[in-house]
Amino acid sequence: MAKHPFRSVDDYIEAQPEDLQAALRRVRAAIRKALPDADEVISYNMPAYRQHGGVAICFAGWKEHYGLYGTTASTVAAFGEELARCEIDKGTIRFPLAEPVPARLIERIAKFRGAERAERKKSKAPARKKGHVA
């Protein structure tokens, strides 16, 4: 992977080896379909999707895999069986590059993470005073 700061997700994908670019485009499309209102940004020099006050999910490509980052233990638990072929580490799900991109699964994971972000933001909302009308 190139070691320069990326300005956009297009810039990130175009800097990757050609065989990785197609997989990353499919991952991106799945995430954008799942989180159409999320802001697409570069965070930690990788594509990220901000929603509800924070990053819901990120992705990056590597020599033999691509990964989703910012996932939680509850994400892994919710999709456990479907992730059996993946390598899972704290906050990371690695998909083998040699296999087809599971776009529907990635879309569902992104939606799940978006819902988690929304719930987190909701739980951090300031409490209303009793009798206060907004």
Summary of the structure (lengths in Angstrom):
residues: 134
radius of gyration: 16.3
end to end distance: 49.8
largest distance: 60.0
contacts: 376
relative contact order: 0.16
helix: 40%
strand: 24%
